[in-house]
Amino acid sequence: SHAPTLSFWMANASELLHFLKSDRHITAFSLQAQDLLADAVHIAFKQLVVALQSELELVLPSLLTDQDSDGEQSTAGIISVFSSAMGLLRKCRVNAALTIQLFSQLFHFVNMWTFNTIVTDQQPGQPRVNYCTNTWGLRLKRRLAKVEIWAEKQGLELAADCHLARITQAAHLLQARKGSADDIATLSSTCFKLNSLQLESLLSRYQPADHEAPINNELIETIVRVAQNTVDELTRGEGRQVRLEEDFVLQLPFLLPEDNYSCDIVRGVPGGLTEFLS
């Protein structure tokens, strides 16, 4: 559960495994060692994900505070965990492909925790809050944009865009216009990650602002029906159940990188090594 130790061994085990696979003289005689190292990398990866998820769990409630107008304070904890993790991975020279896979898991965790809290109106130990309002849609959109800006600066924008998609689209749904058939048609195309159960839950519990009229039940039925014929069918076609809440675990296969290891990138003697050895 010690993130620096897990990062260190994940990086070094993957580098050594790459050496064994790449050396034409010993690769055929080191298959057992390669299997052991591959298992070690995978175990370190999974335990590092769990350790960082535990850190995120402590700061995620701030994302749903109603005290922060510009989104800086409410996202500071999340971005701090992300920045600390990125600094650690870079210090240990973890392969970039492993870094992307790890942050995919962390982005999904933020997505899962926030989305499930909104559709269940519940945080552990907190009073029930209806987050299905225009105000909360705007707040979430503004706060998630801070996380996406951080991800873009790190070259992780594709992973963030993919794995924060449901909570981002839910925030858009809450703050967008929903008063006409044209509005609903537009939302059907822009909220393409939300299944029928999720759309029905968010819209049926939506609390209109003073300047908004209640959503017509026929419009809700229309967008739900469209989702049943598109998103739900696609989900079932992939062998998954159509569920209201997001899965806790991101179902992605773990892939060991084939290239871009330190031995392929570093040239010459690294700075400080000579002084260290002497």
C-alpha positions, 0 to 999 in steps of 0.5 A: 500500500506504499505508493513510492515502493510500488512505483519503484518495483513496477518500474524496475520489474518492467524494465528488467522484463524488457531486457530479458525479452529483448536479449536474443541470447537469453530470452528463450532461457528465461521464460520462467523469470519473465512470467514471474516479472510480468506477474510482479508488474501486474500485482504492483500496478493493481496495488498502486491503483488501490493505494491511489484510489484510497487517497482519492476517496478522502478528497472526492467529497470536496467535489460536491461541496456547495461552498466553492464558486470557481471550482478551485478549492473543490478540485484542489485535493483531486489534482493534488493526488493526481500531481503527486502520483504523476511526479512519483511515476516520472521520478521512478521512470515508469513506462508511459503506457503504464502511466496512461493505464494507471490514470485511466483507472483513476479517472474512472474512479472519479467518474464512478464515485461522483456519478453514483453519488449523484444518481443515488443522492447519497454520500456516506455519513452525509444528508441526502442531496438532490444534485439533479438541478441546473445549478449542480450541472453548472458546478460539476461542468466547471469543476470537471473542466479543471481536472480536464485542463490538468490532464491535458497539460500532462498529455492525458487528455484522451484518457480523461475524455474517455473515462470521465465521459459519463459524469461529464455528460451527466453534468451537461444534461443537467445544465442544458435546455430540456424544454422542447423536442429539439432540445431532447433530440440534441441531448440524445446525440450529445449524451451518448454515453448515458444509458436509458436507466441513467437518463430516466433517473437523472431527468425524472428527479430533475428539480427545475430552477425558477426560470424553468418549466418542469420536464414533460414526461413524454420528452423523458420517455422519448430520450429514454426510448432512443437510449434503449435502442442505441446505448443499451443495445450496444452495452448488451452487445458487449456482454455487459448489463445495463445498470444505473450505477457505474461499475466500481472496477474499470474492465480493461485488460492490463497490457505490458508495454512493448517499447519506450523503456528507459533503456531505449530512451536514455543515452550516455551516463545519467547525471549524478551516477558517476558521483554516486558510484564514487 
